[in-house]
Amino acid sequence: MQDLARSLSSGQDERAAPASADPQIPTLRYTSADYAQIEWERMWRRTWLFACREEYVSSPGDFQEFQIGSQSILIVRAEDGRLRAFHNACLHRGTRLKRGCGKAQELRCMFHAWSWNLDGTNREITDGHDFPGVAADDLMLPEVLVSVWEGFVFINLDRQARSLEAYLGDVPGQFAKFRLGEMRVQSHRQTVVPANWKVPVDNFNESYHVVGLHPQQLPFIDDTNVVYETIGLHSTELCRSGVPSARLNGMLDEDDVLDGMLEARRSTYHQGNDQARQAMQALEALTVPEGERARDVMLDLKRKRLAGLGRELSGLSESDLMDGHGLHLFPNSVMFMSYGECFIVRTRPNGRDPNTCLLDLINLDFPASADRPQALVEIVRDYENHDWGLVISQDFECFREVQIGLNAESLKGVRLARYQEKRIRNMHNNLEAYVGS
């Protein structure tokens, strides 16, 4: 399409490759248990991983468990206010010290009551006289690196890793205007889906699939003019909202665009709190005034909502407030945001099974008050019978079908578009740099 061709103007070098060039991503990266093990050893243990939001561990004694593959990591706010992260195992017989999240004054093992302080120093060995070769000073809980960016707590299993700041590179500067650190969790749901962890990441790293998987979004998503960029390990996209797809050939008027946007919100409003639901009810009678755009109507509503929360809007562009700004943090976290909203998808290996993954969906927004209660992680045991909203349900169904297809014996590799799937290619190039081909 002409619009798509125009949008590729920044990607001329990528399109200049000869038509015969057809590099493919090996399917074994998604299906092989051997590859998953190498991936674990060479990549997962060496990268910074988003583990939880800082509000989950805001006060001394707060703890949050983070599971990645076969490992359980315990993130704790110590009594001195410092964040610590430990391998979550008793140094007596290996029992997991804490499960899930909560608050504690000590880290006491349920099995034989050995105990540690919140800073990882040993507090008590039950019947210590019976362990003559073991001194409390030798029983410091093994730590992993922990660091914070904009309210996101990251861990790294490699004690010699470069800093989180170096790992993120230019990302903090590009996304500072969205003030993610001032947002709070609205909802956090976690489930297991029947697909390799890379399948959802690939999906959320491009908008090329909207026409096939989410056609109901075409009235208000400018899918043929998305701007994709790579920034080292990571990547970004910018997708205009409130603008109909060129694939519809100008057949919609502005009321049609507005109806499409409102219907999308109706299908997901249940994820919000009472305030979000009340706001949704106020939208039902909206129309587009003569001479205005649906985009203008939604912008006006958003400005009023943010002003009601006391947010300062000076210096923010129309795009900052309205459009979809995507960020992929290598390897496994994808975020979509505009000012005042952020939707996060995080995946990770489910034990050692390459055909399933743990998947988290997290919504952030600015809190209505400083004492807004903390959202808890909702574990969804049966993802197929949970109300995710239309778009996510479509994605989940597709993940399953993709994984089934990737296991086809005849399929040796997957093809990627040179521009529209450049973020996926960037992710796999960086994965290969860690793991090898």
N, C-alpha and C positions, 0 to 999 in steps of 0.2 A: 504494500500500500504506500501511497505517496507520503502520508504522515510518518509512517515508519521509516521510510527512506530519509526524510528530513531529520528524524531523531537520531539517525546513525552518523550524523555529520562529525561527531566527536570520536567515532570509531572507525575512521577510514582505514587505518593501518590494519585493523583486525579483519576488515572485509577484503583487503587486498590479496589475501592468500589465494592460491589457485583453487579452482573448484574441486580438483582431485584430492586436495588435502582434507582428510576426514579422520582426525584423531578421535579416538574413542576411549572412554573410561572403562576399564575392565570390570565386568560384573562381579568378579570374585571379591572386589572391595566391599560389596554389599552382602555377600552370601557365604564367604569362607570363614570357618572358625579359626583356621590357621592364620589368615590375614588379620582377623580381629585380635588375635593374641599378639601379633607383631605390632599392630596398631596401639595396643595397650602399653607394650613395653617401650616403644619408641616415640609415641605421641602423647597419649593421655597422661603419662607420668611426667611429662616435661612441659606442659602448657598451663597457662593460667586459666582456671575454670570458675565461672560464676556459680557460687554455691548457695547463697541466700541473700535476702535484703537485710540491711543493717538494722532495720526496725525490729527484726526477729530476735536480735541479740543486743538490745539497746541498754539494758541495765545489768549490773553485776549479778551473776548467777544465772542469767539467761543462757540457754544452750540450744543448738540446732544441729541435728545430724544431717550429713550430706553423704549420700551413697553414690559411688561411681564404680561401675564394674563390680568387682568382688570386694572393693574397699569401702569401709565406713569411716568417715572423718567427722570428728566432733568439734564444732565451733563454739567457743565459750567466751562470754564477757567476764573477765577476771575481776577480783575485788578492787584492783587498782584502776579499773576502767579500760584496760588494754584488751584487745581481741586476741585470743589464742586459738590455735587449731591443732588437734591431736589425732593420732591414730586411735580409733575408738576400741581399744582392747585392754583388758586387765593384764598386767605383767606377771600374774600368777599362772592362770590356766587359760587365758585368752578370751574370757567372756566379754561380750560387748558391754561397755559401761553405761551408756545412755542410748535410748531409742527415741526417735522422733524429735520433739521439742519440749521445752519446759523450763523450769527454774529450779536451781539446786544450790545448796550451800557447800556441797562437796560432791565428788565423783566417786560414789561407793559402789563396789561390785556386788551384784545380787547373790553371787555364788558363795563366796567365803568372807565377804564383808571387808576386803581390803579397800582402802580409801585413798583418794588423792584430793589435794586442794585445787581450786579453780585455776591456779597458775601451772598446774601439772606436777608440782612437787608431791612426793608421797606423804600421806598424812598418818596412815596406820597400816601395819601388817598384823592381822589377827594371829595371836600366839607367835609373835616374832621370835621368841626364844627357840622355836622349832625350825627356824631357818637361819642357822648360824652363819652361813656364808653370804647372806643377803643383808645389805645395809640400805636404810631408807634413802640415803643420798644417791644410791645407784639406781633408784627406781623412778627417775624423772620420765613422765610420759613422753614418748617420741613425738616431736612437733613436725608440722608441715608449714610451709610459708602461707601467710594470710595477709591480705591487703584490701583496701577499699577504694573504689572510684564511684562517685555520685550515688552513694547509698548501696552500691552493689558490692557484696563481700566475695572476694575471689580467693581461691586456694591454689597452691602448686605443690605437688608431691616431690618436686626436685629442689632440694635445699640449696643447690648451687645456681638456681635459675636467675636470669636477669630480673630486674624489678618489674612490677606491674606497669609502672609509668613507661618504661622502655618498650614493654610488650604492646601497649596500646598505641604508642606512636602518636599520630596526629588526631586520633579519635577524640580525645577530650576537648581539644580546641574547636573541632567542627561541631560538637554537640553540646557545648556549654550553655548555649542560649535556651535549651529546653529545660534546664534546671531539674534534671532527673533526681538529684539528691534531695530536693524538697518535696518530691512526690511520696506517696505512701501506697502500699498494696491495697487494692480494692477487692481482688479475688485471686486465689492461687489454687489451681487444680492440677493434680498429677495422676497419670494413668500409664498403663502399658499398652503399646500399640504393636501390631504384628508387622513391623518393618524395621530394617536397619536404621540406626540413628541418623545416617546421612540422607535418607529418603525425605523426611520432613524438612531438613535443612536445605536440601536442594529445592524443594517446593517453595519455601518461603524466601528463597534468594532470587526469584524471578516473578514477573507479572505476566509473562507469556502465556501462562496456563489459564488466565481469567476467561478467555474466549471459550475454552473447552469445558472447564470445570465450574466456573462461576458466571455463567452468562447473565444472571440477574444483576451483576455489577456493571455491565457494559453501559447502562444509561448514565452512570456518574463516575466512571473510572477511565482516565485517559491512558489506556493500556498500550497504545501504539506510540506514545511519546515519552516513555519512562527513560530517565537518565540513570545509567548504571556506571559506577566508578569503583575502582579498587584502590585501597590504601594499604599496601604491604600485605600483611596477613589477613586483613579485614576488608570489608567492602561496604558500599552504600548504594542506595537507589533513591530517586525522587519521582514520585508518581502523583500527578495532579488529581485532585478530587473535586467533584462538582462540575466536571467537564465530561460530556458523553464521549464514548469511544468513536473514533473515526470509522470503525467497522460498521456502525449503524447508518453511515452515509447521510448524516444530518436529518434523520427522520423524526427526531424528538424535539419538542418545545421545552421551555424551561420548567413548566409544571411537571412534565414527565421526568425530568432530571431530579426535581425535588421529591417526587413520589418515590423514585428509586432509592434515594438517600434515606428517606424516612422509613421505607420498608426494610432496608438493611438494619436500621437501628431497632426497629420493632423485633426483628428476629434475634437480637442479641441483648435487649435491654434487661432481660431477666438476670444477666450476669452482674448487674450493678446493685447498688444499695437502694434504700427507699428514696433518697434524693434523686438518683438517676431515673428511677421509675416515674417519679412525679414530673421530672423534666420531660420524659417521653410523652406523658399524657398531654402536656402543654403544646406539643408539636402537632397534634392531630389535625387542627384546623388551619394549618399554615398553607398559604398560597404565595405565588411569586407576583409582586406588584408589577404593573405595566412598566416596561423599560428596564427592569432589573433582571439579575441572574439568580438562579437557584443558589449558586455559590455565594452571592451577596446575602441572601436570606440566612443561610447557615452561618456565615461569618458574623453577622449581626448577633445571632443567638449566642454564638460562642463568646464573643466579646462581652456580652451582658453577663453570661455565666461566670466568666473569669473575673470580671469586675466585682461581682457579688462575693467572690472569694477573696477579694482584696489583692488580686494579682496585678502587677504593673505590666502594661502592654507596650509601652513606648520602646521603640527600637526593633519591634517584631514586625516582620513582613506579613503580607497576606498569605504567602506560602507557608511561613512558619506556623501560622494558626490553622491552616486548612488542609495542606497537602500531606501525603504519606511520605515521611522521611524514614527510610529503612537503613538498618545497621546490622551487619553480620560481624560478630566477634568470634574469630576463629578459636576453637573449632566448631562449637555447637550451640551458640546462642544467637538468635535473630530477633531484632527489635523493630517495631514500627511505631513512629511517634509523630505527633504534632504538638504544639505547645499546649500543655494541659492534659494530654492523653499519651499513654504508652502501653503497647501490647507486646508481650515477650513470649517467644517460643524457645524452650530449652530442651535438648534431647541428650541422651547419654546411654551407653551400653547397659543392657539389662543382664547383669551377670556376664556369662560367657556366650550367650546366645546371639549370633549375628543377625538372626531373623526377627528379633523383637528389640524394643528400646523403651526406656522410661522417657516420658514426655510431660513437660510442665507447660501450662498456659497461665501467664501472670498478667494481670491488669493493674496499672498504676494510674493515679491521678493526684491532683493537689487536694489535701484534706480540707474539709469544711471547718475543722477546728483542730487545735493543737492536741487535744485529748482524744482524737478519734481512735476507737478500739482497733487493735491489731487484727488483721485478717489471718486466719489459720489456714494451713495447707489442707485442702480437701482431697482425700485419696479416693479416686473413682475406680472401683474394682471391675466394673463392667462397662467399658467405654462405649460399646455398641448400644446400650440402653440408657445412655445419659443424654440429657438435652444440652448440647453444645452450641446450639444456634445453627442456622442453615449452612453458613460458609465453612465453619470448622467441621461439621458433619460431612460435608462434601470432601473436604481435605482428608479426613480420616478414612473414608471409604476408598479414596484413591490410593492412600498409602498402602493399604492391604493389597490392592490389585497390582500396584507397582512391584511390591516385594514378590508376589507370586510370579509375575512375569520375569523378574530378574533371575529367578531360579531356573528358567527354561534352558535346557542343555544346549540349544542351538544359538542362544544369545551370548556372545562373548564380550560385547561392549555396548555402551550407550553413547549416543551422539549428542553434541551440544551446539546450539546456535552460537555463532561467533560474537554477536553483540548481546542479544537478549538473555543469554545464559552465561555471560562472561563472569558473573560473580560465582557461579557454580564451578566454572573452570579455574578461577582463582583459588577457591577453596581446595579443589583437588590438587592443584599444583603445589600448594603449601603442604597439604597432607603428604604428597609424594616426597617433598623435601625432608619431612620427618621420617617417613616410613620406608621410602623406596617404592619402586613401581610394582 
